[in-house]
Each structure stands twice: as C-alpha cells, then as structure tokens.
Amino acid sequence: MPDSLLSQLPSDFLSRLTELLSPEELSAWKVSASCPPLAVRWTGDADACNEACESLVEAGLAPTPVPWCPQAWSLGCIPRSQVSRLPLVAEQKLFLQSLSSMAAVMAMGVRPGDDVLDLCAAPGAKTSLIRRQQNGRGMLLANELSRSRTIRLKTVLAKLSIEGVEVLTGPGESIGSTHERCFDRVLADVPCSGEGRFHLSDASTWSRWSESGIRGLAKRQGALLESACKALRPGGEVLYSTCTMAPEENEGVVDRVLRRGRTLMEVRPIDLPLSSMRPGLQEWRGRTLHPEIARTVRVLGDSETIPFFMARLRRIE
C-alpha cells in the first residue's frame, strides 16, 4: 500500500495509531484498511446451507467457515462487487455481514426464550442474527433513534423474513427508565467514530473524524451503556461494542460506568477465538483504568476482520 494513501489520514489519527499499535499490528491494520475483509451469513433454511457454500466456490471465491458462527463464511479481502452480484446475495439468502457484527451477537450468549433488547438496532443485521439465536422464542425489542434508519431496519427484517420483533423509534438513553429490569440480554452496539471502517481509498470514511468528536461520542456512549445496564434483570448481561479503536469510546466508557456504580456490574470474559484479539487497555495517556477492563477485548484488524471492541458486563443486583 503506498505511503501516500496513509498520509491522507488526519495527522492526529496517525499519531494515535502509533500509540495503540505495534509496527506489526500497524501492518496488519493497513491490510484491513486497504481492502476491508468481507463475510457472509446464510439466512435461508438450514437444510439448504450447503447450497450457499457451493455457490461461493462456483463463483471463484474461497469461503472459510467461521468456527464460532454457524452457517457463516469469511471471504477475505476482496472487492464487495464480487459478492454483491451473486444470485443468493441478491435474494438475501446469503447476507453480507462483517465478522465484527456477527461477533457482537455471538458474544452475547443469547438463548432461546431470552428477552433481548437491541439498543441501537439499525440497519438490522445484528437484530436478525439475535432473532435467529432466540429460535423464535422470547421478546426482542429493536430500538433506533432515527426514523429514517428505523424504516431501513424494518425493510431489512422484512427481506430476511424475520418475525416477532417489536421496533421502537426513540433515544436509547431513555430505554433504561421505560424498560427497567426487563431484559436478559442487551446489545449496545453504539454509534462511534468508526475508525475500524476507515477505507484508505475513500476519504469520506474519515472526513468527519476529530478528537473533539471522539470526546462528544464518548459522553453519549456512556449514557447509552448506563441505560442498557439499567434495562437488565439481575444476572442479565449487556454486550457493549464499537467499530472504533479510540480508547475514550471503548475502555474509557466501560471504566466510567464501573466506577460510577449506578447499576452494579461486573465484566465477564469473552471466549470467541477471534484473530488479532487482545485484552482491553489498562492505561491510556496517563490514566489508569479499572482492573476489570482487562476482560474486555480489542480486535486489531487484519485480513479477516476490521478493528472493533467488545465488553461483556453482567448485572449483579
């Protein structure tokens, strides 16, 4: 990858990268940022799953089964157009979904019969996978702030023939009060600065990035996570996730929620065998973080996945 492409990124972002990544990790990140890796998930009848893999091979692709997500395949760093034009993709039986998105749902540990909240649900890929994990049993509430994104969410669920989902439009920060102690699992995949989705050939992916923007997002993310914790029943769990590398939006948000203790929570380990996975940071720019942050995970980005962050928190009381 030419250094000229890398030099187009904001200088403050590049400086932060050198603080966050080793030279080897930076090289792996460049791979994912040059050509974001793709993955697909089968949404049709389970009995016809082999049809999906065969179609990918016939199209000249090299699908690799995802060991922690049944009926999903990693396709590596290839142009999206090679996949989007396939008939099964057009029919929505094969659904383009990043491994980071799948991982957030699989790390939740959703069981059939669980009552689940998807706090920031659009565009709907994770919502549909949650419902699949529920096997049609239990409540699933999908909330989205934007009315236009709510329409998109409903469209995706309809195309995938997903039923039994209640869709709400409103601020996720309010759900903890209106639905206090209602859920066994909550997904808080929050709006973020999207550093994990920067594409080096597309300046629009980072055009709105700034360190001041990160600070503003972190404040909102903290309020969303507080709301998610409040919506849990005792013993329930929230999966907090972002697709950014910014510690202020990741470990920093979890650290503040743990220290405030408005809802008593503990961090639980995440056991998915993900490539380039590291424990959460214990320190950032001179600030020592809560010891339990070591149980959170950072995925740094490589030829299989983009960078992202996950934390699994359990409500104690």
C-alpha positions in Angstrom: 0.0 0.0 0.0 1.5 3.4 -1.0 2.5 5.6 2.0 0.8 8.4 0.1 -2.6 6.8 0.9 -1.8 6.6 4.6 -0.6 10.2 4.7 -4.0 11.4 3.7 -5.4 10.4 7.0 -5.7 13.1 9.8 -2.3 13.6 11.5 -3.9 13.3 14.9 -5.3 9.9 14.0 -2.0 8.7 12.7 -0.3 9.8 15.9 -2.9 7.8 17.9 -2.2 4.8 15.8 1.4 4.7 16.8 0.4 4.8 20.4 -2.2 2.0 20.0 -0.4 -0.4 17.6 3.0 -2.0 17.4 4.7 -1.9 14.0 3.5 -5.5 13.2 -0.1 -4.6 14.3 0.0 -1.5 12.2 1.0 -3.5 9.1 -2.0 -5.9 9.7 -4.3 -2.9 10.2 -3.2 -1.5 6.8 -4.4 -4.7 5.2 -7.9 -4.3 6.5 -8.0 -0.5 5.8 -6.8 -1.0 2.2 -9.5 -3.6 1.3 -12.0 -4.3 4.1 -12.5 -8.0 4.6 -15.9 -9.5 3.8 -18.0 -12.2 5.3 -21.4 -13.7 4.6 -24.1 -15.5 6.6 -26.7 -18.0 5.5 -30.3 -16.8 6.2 -32.2 -19.5 4.4 -33.4 -22.9 5.5 -30.7 -24.8 7.4 -31.1 -27.9 5.2 -30.0 -25.9 2.2 -26.9 -24.4 3.8 -24.6 -26.4 1.6 -26.0 -24.7 -1.4 -24.6 -21.4 -0.2 -21.0 -22.7 0.2 -21.2 -24.4 -3.2 -22.3 -21.2 -4.9 -19.4 -19.2 -3.4 -16.9 -21.8 -4.6 -18.5 -21.8 -8.1 -18.2 -18.0 -8.2 -14.4 -18.4 -7.8 -14.3 -17.4 -4.1 -12.6 -19.2 -1.2 -15.1 -19.3 1.6 -13.7 -20.2 5.0 -16.2 -21.4 7.7 -16.4 -19.2 10.7 -15.9 -21.6 13.6 -17.8 -19.6 16.2 -20.8 -18.6 14.0 -22.6 -21.5 12.3 -23.5 -21.0 8.6 -21.2 -18.1 8.1 -18.1 -17.8 5.9 -15.1 -15.4 5.8 -14.2 -14.3 2.3 -11.1 -12.3 3.0 -10.1 -9.0 1.4 -11.9 -8.9 -1.9 -14.0 -6.3 -3.7 -17.5 -6.1 -2.5 -18.8 -6.2 -6.1 -17.5 -9.8 -6.4 -20.1 -10.9 -3.8 -23.0 -8.5 -4.1 -23.8 -9.6 -7.6 -24.2 -13.3 -6.7 -27.8 -14.5 -7.0 -28.1 -15.8 -3.4 -26.9 -12.5 -2.1 -29.4 -10.6 -4.3 -32.1 -12.9 -2.9 -30.9 -12.2 0.7 -30.3 -15.9 1.4 -26.6 -15.0 1.7 -26.3 -11.9 3.8 -23.2 -9.7 3.7 -22.3 -9.0 7.3 -18.9 -8.2 8.8 -17.3 -10.6 11.3 -17.3 -7.8 13.9 -21.1 -7.6 13.6 -21.5 -11.3 14.0 -19.1 -11.5 16.9 -21.0 -8.9 18.9 -24.1 -11.1 18.7 -22.4 -14.4 19.3 -20.6 -13.0 22.4 -23.9 -12.1 23.9 -24.7 -15.8 24.6 -28.4 -15.4 23.6 -30.5 -18.5 24.4 -34.0 -19.4 23.1 -36.5 -17.8 25.4 -34.3 -14.9 26.5 -35.8 -11.5 26.4 -33.4 -9.3 24.4 -33.0 -5.6 23.7 -31.1 -4.3 20.7 -30.5 -0.7 21.8 -29.2 0.9 18.6 -30.5 -1.6 16.1 -30.4 -0.2 12.6 -29.6 -1.3 9.9 -30.7 -4.7 11.3 -28.1 -7.3 10.6 -27.4 -7.9 14.2 -31.1 -7.8 15.1 -31.8 -10.6 12.6 -29.0 -12.7 14.0 -30.2 -12.2 17.5 -33.7 -13.4 16.5 -32.1 -16.5 14.9 -30.3 -17.2 18.1 -33.6 -16.9 20.0 -35.1 -19.5 17.7 -38.3 -17.5 17.6 -38.7 -17.7 21.4 -38.6 -14.7 23.8 -39.1 -11.0 23.3 -36.9 -9.0 21.0 -37.1 -5.2 21.2 -35.2 -3.3 18.5 -34.8 0.4 19.2 -33.4 3.1 16.9 -33.2 6.9 17.3 -33.7 7.9 13.7 -37.0 7.5 11.9 -35.2 7.0 8.5 -33.0 4.4 10.0 -36.0 2.7 11.6 -37.5 2.4 8.1 -34.3 0.8 6.9 -34.3 -1.6 9.9 -37.9 -2.7 9.2 -37.0 -3.2 5.5 -34.0 -5.5 6.3 -36.1 -7.5 8.8 -38.9 -7.9 6.2 -36.4 -9.0 3.4 -35.0 -11.6 5.8 -38.5 -12.8 6.8 -37.7 -12.1 10.5 -40.8 -12.1 12.6 -41.6 -11.4 16.3 -39.5 -8.2 16.6 -41.0 -5.1 18.2 -39.5 -2.0 16.7 -39.3 1.3 18.6 -38.1 4.8 17.5 -36.6 6.9 20.2 -33.5 7.7 22.2 -31.7 4.7 23.6 -30.8 6.7 26.7 -34.4 6.5 27.8 -34.9 2.8 27.5 -33.4 2.1 30.9 -36.1 4.1 32.5 -39.1 3.0 30.4 -38.0 -0.7 30.4 -36.1 -1.1 33.7 -35.2 -4.7 34.6 -37.0 -6.1 31.5 -34.2 -8.0 29.7 -31.9 -11.0 30.0 -29.6 -9.7 27.3 -28.9 -6.3 25.8 -26.8 -5.4 22.8 -25.4 -1.9 23.0 -23.6 -1.6 19.6 -23.3 2.2 19.9 -22.7 5.0 17.4 -19.0 5.6 17.3 -16.2 7.4 15.3 -15.9 4.4 13.0 -12.2 4.2 12.9 -12.4 0.4 12.2 -14.3 1.2 8.9 -11.8 3.7 7.5 -11.1 2.8 3.9 -7.8 4.3 2.6 -9.2 4.8 -0.9 -12.3 6.6 0.4 -11.8 9.9 2.2 -15.4 10.1 3.1 -14.9 7.3 5.7 -12.8 9.6 7.8 -13.8 13.1 6.7 -15.7 13.8 9.9 -13.2 12.4 12.3 -11.7 14.6 15.1 -10.5 14.1 18.6 -13.2 16.6 19.8 -15.8 14.4 18.1 -14.5 11.4 20.0 -15.0 13.1 23.3 -18.6 14.0 22.4 -19.3 10.5 21.3 -17.9 9.0 24.5 -20.3 11.1 26.5 -23.3 9.8 24.6 -21.9 6.2 24.6 -21.7 6.3 28.4 -25.3 7.4 28.7 -26.3 4.6 26.3 -24.4 2.0 28.3 -25.9 3.2 31.6 -29.3 2.8 30.1 -28.5 -0.7 28.8 -27.3 -1.7 32.3 -30.5 -0.4 33.9 -32.7 -2.3 31.4 -31.2 -5.6 32.5 -32.7 -8.0 35.0 -30.3 -9.1 37.8 -28.0 -11.7 36.3 -28.6 -10.3 32.8 -25.8 -9.2 30.6 -25.1 -6.4 28.2 -22.6 -6.6 25.3 -21.1 -3.2 24.6 -19.4 -2.8 21.2 -18.0 -0.3 18.8 -16.1 -0.4 15.5 -13.5 2.1 16.6 -10.1 1.9 18.1 -10.4 5.1 20.3 -9.9 4.2 23.9 -12.1 7.0 25.0 -15.0 5.3 23.3 -14.1 1.8 24.4 -12.3 1.1 27.7 -12.9 4.7 28.9 -16.7 4.3 28.6 -16.7 1.0 30.5 -14.3 2.4 33.1 -16.7 5.3 33.9 -19.7 3.0 34.2 -17.9 0.7 36.5 -16.6 3.4 38.7 -19.9 5.3 39.0 -21.7 2.2 40.0 -25.2 3.5 39.3 -26.0 -0.1 38.4 -23.7 -2.7 40.0 -21.9 -4.5 37.2 -19.0 -6.9 36.6 -17.1 -7.5 33.4 -17.3 -11.1 32.1 -14.7 -12.8 29.8 -15.3 -13.1 26.1 -14.3 -16.5 24.8 -14.7 -16.2 21.0 -11.5 -17.4 19.2 -11.0 -14.2 17.1 -7.9 -13.4 15.1 -5.8 -10.5 16.3 -7.7 -10.3 19.6 -6.1 -8.5 22.6 -7.2 -7.7 26.2 -8.5 -4.2 26.7 -6.0 -1.4 27.5 -5.1 -1.0 31.2 -3.9 2.6 30.7 -4.4 5.4 28.2 -2.4 8.6 28.1 -1.5 8.5 31.8 -4.9 7.4 33.0 -5.0 4.0 34.8 -8.3 2.1 34.1 -10.4 -0.2 36.2 -8.7 -3.6 36.7 -11.7 -5.4 35.2 -11.1 -3.7 31.9 -8.6 -6.4 31.2 -11.5 -8.7 30.5 -12.7 -6.5 27.6 -11.3 -7.3 24.1 -9.8 -5.4 21.2 -9.7 -6.9 17.8 -7.0 -5.0 15.9 -7.9 -5.7 12.3 -6.3 -7.9 9.7 -7.1 -9.9 6.6 -10.2 -11.4 8.3 -11.8 -8.6 10.2 -11.9 -4.8 10.8 -10.8 -3.3 14.2 -13.5 -3.4 16.9 -14.1 -3.5 20.6 -16.3 -5.6 22.9 -17.1 -5.7 26.6 -19.5 -8.1 28.3 -21.0 -6.8 31.5 -23.2 -8.7 34.0 -25.7 -7.0 36.3 -25.0 -8.2 39.9 -28.2 -6.9 41.5 
